[in-house]
Amino acid sequence: MIGSLNGKVLRVDGVTALIEVNGVGYEVDMPVTCLNSIKKDSTVFIFIQHVVREDAQVLYGFNTYDERALFRELVKVNGVGPKMALSVLSTFSVEDFINTLIANQSKALEQIPGVGKKTAERMLVELKDCVKKFSDGLAITTMSATAAQSANSNFNDAVAAMTALGYKEFEAVKCVKAVLKDNNDLSTQQIIVGALALITKGRA
């Protein structure tokens, strides 16, 4: 499965970006807010949600790990598909959306294209666990696109190494982010050592 792409933007059509990586062009659907931050001929790093269907394989792209994490939670909601999830992320930042859920503001959710009263209320109910997860640190302290581009390889490698060691992805991401918060120039090994230290300290 494709988890991220780092390549050149060849063109943007509607909500789809064509990104060339090692001579191969990938069509990636993205939230409008993410597309607004990329330009033709620029080199970008984006996180990918790779969706395999019976009739197609679709790539959804995001500037931050947290946007992808929220997208994954949204498509679990009954009646919310990938297109509506993209609409959510085109309307709200991750932090604003989580704060809207916390404030129980269903009316605010109805401003999202395609979201009516029933869907808004369903989001409030079915995303309660999501709110706790994000508030605990999976989101809110988002890694910016610039930071991700400079540290993407080490970030992904460190998370992959920790999950291979048996740690949950949520726990690994939270600790890796904490280590990278003030220094994006650490090696993968330094990140892993720092993250393991945080986990050990938290469990002591």
Phi, psi and omega in degrees: 000144179276125182253338179197161176225143176226106185195193184262135178280115180275321177193164176231122179236112181062244179254016183243130175252139175258114185242124181266126177232114180053043176085358179249130180265128180249127174274123186233122175277133185222156173297151180302321180298326178285318180297327181295341184262000179243153182231152177303139178075001177273158176262129184230155169243128178224148174277142186241138166252113184264113182252122180255120177246172180297326185254356183191163170242126186238136177253128175247131186244151184215146180287332182233157178299323183293324177297318178293321179298318179292320177304317180297324179287321182297318184288353175278342181288134180302123179090357179252114178259181181304319182296318179291324178298321176296323178297321178300312183284345174277341183260320183239148165285165180302312183297317180295322180293315179298318179295327177294320177295317180299321181279357178059041185264082181294327180298322180294325180291335181289349178281349178288128180306128178090353181259117177260188183300314183294319180293320179299315180294324179295321178299316181300321182283312188279346181257016179301315179294327178298319179301315180296317181299314181290321180295332179283353173127355177294325179242211180062303177274068187290148173272121183291164179299321180296314179295321181296320182295324182280334185238010190301316183296311180295322179299307181296319181294321181293316179296317180297319180295319182289323177291327176294333178280354176108001179278148178292146182303318180303314182292319180296313180298316181301314183286322178297319178298318181298321180292321183277353186305316184253358182205107181269004185259011181285150175284165179303316181298319179295322179296314181298314179300316180294319181293318178297324178295320179295319179295315179299318180294320181291334182265354182289000000 
